[in-house]
């Protein structure tokens, strides 16, 4: 093969090699979960809250449907958090989830009520929490910078919607005021509170 024929081949090879780092950088940017750190931390805190409140419902609920709903929250949000933490860790974002101030207030508030009053307060809280979470997943989740976070949001949004539907059905059984719960979440849009996390 002549040198003249080799030059175009070599030139093409150099161009291909030069293009590879850019493509690799683009792939890394697409999968950079660290770019969505705030969202990941907030969702982990929300999942932890639902698990903690679910355990409280297991102990304190008087209505069997409320108790079963609490057990479902432990299972579903526990699994969702395990997957979230695993995904974050595998992309260089290991952390221990913790509750934010607003989350702790909800826990304290429910600890103070008993009996049928607890059933109503818990279900109202579930409607408020899931309405808020659905909005957060639909907005910030879909606009996340990294593909793994967008995929996670898309995967668990239907679960949150199912939980909200279940909570509203149970609300009718226990006499919880769903209109009040809905008003609380739609009257004044609010951003997610800062959660406390231990890295």
C-alpha positions as MATLAB code, in Angstrom:
seq = 'XXXXXXXXXXXXXXXXXXXXXXXXXXXXXXXXXXXXXXXXXXXXXXXXXXXXXXXXXXXXXXXXXXXXXXXXXXXXXXXXXXXXXXXXXXXXXXXXXXXXXXXXXXXXXXXXXXXXXXXXXXXXXXXXXXXXXXXXXXXXXXXXXXXXXXXXXXXXXXXXXXXXXXXXXXXXXXXXXXXXXXXXXXXXXXXXXXXXXXX';
ca = [
       0.000    0.000    0.000;
       1.355    3.423   -0.920;
       2.013    6.194    1.580;
      -0.644    8.345   -0.114;
      -3.266    5.697    0.626;
      -2.126    5.367    4.239;
      -2.426    9.075    5.029;
      -6.270    9.271    4.728;
      -6.621    6.068    6.770;
      -4.317    7.392    9.488;
      -6.092   10.734    9.440;
      -9.447    9.060    9.918;
      -8.064    6.998   12.784;
      -6.781   10.129   14.531;
     -10.147   11.833   14.106;
     -11.940    8.784   15.523;
      -9.661    8.665   18.558;
     -10.064   12.395   19.114;
     -13.832   12.034   19.097;
     -13.889    9.218   21.676;
     -13.092   11.260   24.804;
     -15.870   13.750   23.952;
     -18.409   10.941   23.557;
     -17.199    9.366   26.773;
     -17.516   12.681   28.612;
     -21.050   13.093   27.249;
     -22.003    9.625   28.539;
     -20.543   10.438   31.948;
     -22.485   13.724   32.104;
     -25.718   11.910   31.229;
     -25.181    9.453   34.079;
     -23.799   11.923   36.643;
     -26.153   11.288   39.561;
     -24.162   13.783   41.648;
     -25.738   16.529   39.537;
     -29.085   15.550   41.119;
     -27.812   15.234   44.695;
     -30.541   17.421   46.194;
     -33.346   15.447   44.556;
     -31.859   12.108   45.607;
     -31.426   13.269   49.222;
     -34.977   14.639   49.427;
     -36.580   11.508   47.978;
     -34.541    9.325   50.334;
     -35.800   11.404   53.262;
     -39.403   11.118   52.017;
     -39.080    7.340   51.668;
     -37.632    7.113   55.183;
     -40.532    9.181   56.534;
     -43.109    6.865   54.941;
     -41.367    3.808   56.395;
     -41.244    5.359   59.881;
     -44.883    6.451   59.758;
     -45.862    3.037   58.384;
     -44.257    1.379   61.404;
     -46.197    3.755   63.640;
     -49.427    2.818   61.859;
     -48.666   -0.875   62.404;
     -48.501   -0.235   66.143;
     -51.186    2.412   66.669;
     -53.883    2.044   63.987;
     -57.274    0.763   65.107;
     -58.694    0.304   61.603;
     -57.370   -2.840   59.822;
     -57.214   -1.022   56.473;
     -55.040    1.711   57.990;
     -52.770   -0.912   59.540;
     -52.453   -2.742   56.203;
     -51.730    0.524   54.433;
     -48.936    1.207   56.926;
     -47.460   -2.223   56.179;
     -47.635   -1.460   52.452;
     -45.739    1.801   53.012;
     -42.975   -0.048   54.875;
     -42.625   -2.553   52.031;
     -42.915   -0.212   49.030;
     -40.983    2.787   50.331;
     -38.384    0.533   51.954;
     -37.766   -1.171   48.600;
     -37.761    2.177   46.779;
     -35.174    3.564   49.188;
     -32.926    0.532   48.881;
     -32.957    0.924   45.107;
     -32.349    4.681   45.336;
     -29.406    4.308   47.720;
     -27.920    1.506   45.627;
     -28.215    3.586   42.464;
     -26.688    6.629   44.163;
     -23.830    4.612   45.645;
     -22.998    2.922   42.338;
     -22.705    6.382   40.758;
     -20.373    7.772   43.403;
     -22.957    9.279   45.751;
     -23.041    7.132   48.904;
     -24.923    8.646   51.867;
     -27.117    7.773   54.829;
     -30.653    9.212   54.575;
     -32.059   11.304   57.391;
     -35.265   13.196   58.140;
     -35.570   16.933   57.622;
     -37.211   19.274   60.143;
     -40.627   19.113   58.442;
     -40.462   15.304   58.391;
     -39.682   15.200   62.113;
     -42.621   17.518   62.823;
     -44.962   15.080   61.065;
     -43.621   12.185   63.109;
     -44.027   14.159   66.357;
     -47.552   15.225   65.458;
     -48.718   11.663   64.808;
     -47.052   10.325   67.944;
     -49.335   12.570   70.016;
     -52.638   11.145   68.752;
     -54.262    7.808   69.542;
     -57.105    5.567   68.459;
     -59.465    6.620   65.687;
     -57.990   10.103   65.745;
     -54.643    8.564   64.787;
     -56.247    6.670   61.890;
     -57.699    9.901   60.478;
     -54.539   11.940   61.059;
     -52.312    9.267   59.512;
     -54.414    8.921   56.369;
     -54.636   12.713   55.989;
     -50.851   12.815   56.255;
     -50.533   10.075   53.620;
     -52.728   12.011   51.202;
     -50.744   15.201   51.774;
     -47.355   13.460   51.522;
     -48.146   11.533   48.370;
     -49.765   14.489   46.634;
     -46.608   16.467   47.363;
     -44.325   13.602   46.292;
     -46.174   13.044   43.013;
     -45.756   16.713   42.145;
     -42.051   16.524   43.020;
     -41.519   13.416   40.871;
     -43.472   14.891   37.941;
     -41.600   18.179   37.969;
     -38.065   17.898   39.335;
     -37.817   14.158   38.633;
     -38.526   14.498   34.927;
     -36.175   17.478   34.677;
     -33.316   15.686   36.436;
     -29.929   16.037   34.785;
     -28.964   12.353   35.012;
     -30.632    9.452   33.212;
     -30.595    7.092   36.248;
     -32.536    9.621   38.331;
     -35.061   10.249   35.539;
     -35.505    6.489   35.156;
     -36.045    6.081   38.910;
     -38.639    8.866   38.946;
     -40.490    7.320   35.996;
     -40.434    3.869   37.615;
     -41.819    4.904   41.010;
     -44.274    7.642   39.998;
     -47.048    5.076   39.300;
     -46.444    3.536   42.745;
     -46.928    6.931   44.411;
     -50.112    7.485   42.405;
     -51.405    4.091   43.495;
     -50.618    4.893   47.129;
     -52.540    8.181   46.867;
     -55.559    6.416   45.387;
     -55.493    3.816   48.176;
     -55.180    6.486   50.877;
     -58.181    8.377   49.510;
     -60.288    5.210   49.543;
     -59.334    4.467   53.152;
     -60.039    8.088   54.084;
     -63.706    7.456   53.361;
     -63.713    4.496   55.743;
     -62.151    6.354   58.672;
     -63.804    9.744   58.147;
     -60.650   11.626   57.193;
     -61.216   14.988   55.537;
     -59.607   14.545   52.107;
     -60.666   18.016   50.963;
     -58.666   19.502   53.818;
     -55.678   17.327   52.939;
     -55.847   18.299   49.270;
     -56.207   21.977   50.140;
     -53.146   21.802   52.362;
     -50.986   20.659   49.467;
     -52.390   22.845   46.695;
     -53.143   26.110   48.459;
     -49.535   27.204   48.834;
     -46.894   25.569   46.644;
     -43.808   24.796   48.640;
     -40.348   23.563   47.871;
     -38.952   20.430   49.376;
     -37.440   20.968   52.823;
     -33.788   20.375   53.325;
     -33.242   16.930   54.789;
     -30.483   16.022   57.145;
     -28.125   13.455   55.698;
     -24.980   11.888   57.000;
     -22.429   11.350   54.286;
];
